[in-house]
Amino acid sequence: MIHNKTYNNAINTLKQLGIENEQIATTTTGDIYDIDLENNLFPLFHINPVNVSTGQSELTYNFQLFIMDAVGE
């Protein structure tokens, strides 16, 4: 049996990791420049899709994963 992961499956799996982690307050996805640093709770887990490459019978998804916390003064 072959199990294929679609792009949405991969994103949803990564999101679920952030949601279920008790130390992460917010989980977001998208371009790194779209993170709302003013209105999100920290620590923040952000998933930035980078690209997908194709092989003969496979797709390889690349993501940047950021785990951020606010630094007080």
RAJOSUL-V782609 format. One line per field, one symbol per residue. phi: phi as a letter, one per 30 degrees, with the letter a starting at -180 (. if undefined). psi: psi as a letter, one per 30 degrees, with the letter a starting at -180 (. if undefined). Layout:
phi = ???
psi = ???
This chain:
phi = .ccccdedddddddddeddddddcdbbbbkdddcddddccdcdcccccdcabcccdbaccccbcccbbbdcdc
psi = kkjkkleeeeeeeeeeeeefkffkekkllakffgkjfegkklkkjkjjkdlkkkaehlkjkklkkkjllkkl.
